[in-house]
């Protein structure tokens, strides 16, 4: 499991990067469904749970602004499209994105980076993909994350959660 620190007082609570990805994508999906937080009816994050395969998979696409910092480093910044989603990144967490869109791309890129490293990914799994097209200004990709699922015997509520796959 890829252990991370959730921001104190933040919206996203998981202590693994896999869990944070599951949470933030689900958060965005819920906010996209509301005309209040998504008045433009933009659906840039799509996710589906497959109960038989135990996978949470989907696609994402973010409009980004590209810049070069003072040291010559490339900086990509996500352009938010949700309005007043009630998101807080928290303080002193691993991820710093201050909007759900920025946070999501940060987490997904973090997972991609860990997947490239055989120390953290000895099984060489490639569950998150992403590319940036500087001509269109879009960062887009897909994810297919393993999940665990259960039904609470007392309430009947179905629970999904990320099944960590990284070390």
N, C-alpha and C positions, 0 to 999 in steps of 0.2 A: 504494500500500500504506500502511496506517495503522500506522506504526512505533510500537512500544511497548517498554518495558524489562521483560524478565522478571525476577522477583525472584531474587536470588542464592541458590542452594540451594533454589529452589522446584521444585515438581512440574511446572509448566507452563513450557515452554522456548521457545516461538515468540516471534519478535521482531516479529510483526505482530498487530494486534487480531483480524484474520480468523483467523489461525492459532491464537491463544489461544482463540477461541470454538470452533473445531473440536476443539482438544485438550481443553478443559474439559468440553464436552458428551460427548465420547467417554469421558473419564475417569469422569464420573458414570454413563454408560450401563453401563460395565464394572462399577462398584461396585454398581449396582442389581441386576445379575445374580447377585450373591452373597448367600446368606442370612446370611452372617457380617456383612457390612457393611450389609445391607438386611433386617434381621430382620422388619420390618413389611411387607415386600413392597410398598413404595411405588414407583411408577414415574412420577415427575413429569417426567422428561426422556426423550423418545423421539426417536430419530434414525435416518435411513435414508440409505444411499448409493445413488444412482441412477447406474449406470455409463454408461448411454447419454446421459443429460442432463448428466452430470458435475456433480451437485448433492448436497450433504449437507443434507437438510431434515428438519424435525421440529417438535415442539412442546415447550413447557416450561410448568410451573406450579409456583410456589413460594408456600408459606404465609408471609406476612410480618406483622411487628408494626409498627404505625404509631405514631409519636410526634412531638411538636413539640419542637425543641431550644430552648435559651435565647434564641436570636435570632428565634424564630418560624418557623424553617425546618422543612419536613416531612422526617422521617427514616423511611425504610423499612428494616427489617432482616429478612433471610431467616431463617426458623426451620429449622435443619438437621434432616434426617431420616436421613441415613446415619450409621452407628456405626463409629468407628475406621477411616476410609477411608485413612489414611496420606497425607493431603494436607498440603503445606506451601506457603504463599503466597510464601515467600522474603522477602528483605529488599531494600529500596530499589527495588522494582518499581513499575510504573505502577498495578497493581491491588492492593488491600489486603485483600480478602475472606479471612478466615482459615478458612473451610470451603469445600468445593467448591461448595456451593449458593450461598453468598454471592458467591464469586468469579465463578461463572457469570452471575448476574444483573448483577453489576457490568460484566462484559465485554459482555454483550448490550445493556445500556443504553448503554454507551459507543459501540457500533456504531450503535445507533439515533440517538444524538446526532450522530455524524459523518454519517450518511445524510441528516439534515435540512439539512446545510450544503453548499451548491453548490460551495464551494471544495474541500472534501474529497471531494465526490460529484458531479462535474460531469455525470455521466450520469443523475443523479436515480434511482438504483437504490434499491429498498425491499425489502431481503432479510430484515430483522429487524423484527418487530412485537412490541408488548407493551402491555398495559394493566394498570392497578391498579384493583381493585374494593374500595373501603373497606368495603362491606357484608359481603363474604365474607372479606376479608383475603387475597385471592389476587392475585398478579402473574402473568399468563400471556400467552403469545404463541406466535409461530412463527418459524422461521428457514428460509431456503433459500439456502445459501451455495455459491458456485461452488467446485469442487475440481479439482485436477489428479490424474491417476492414472497409474501406471506399473507395469510388472512387471519386477522385477530379473532380468536375463538369466542371472545366475549362480545365484541361489537359487530363482527362481520366486515369491518373495514379492511380493504385490500391495501397493503403497504408495499411500496417499491423503494428500493434503495440501491445505490451503486455497489457493485461487487468489485472491490479493489483488485487490480491486476498488475500494478507496478510496485517495485520495491522502494 
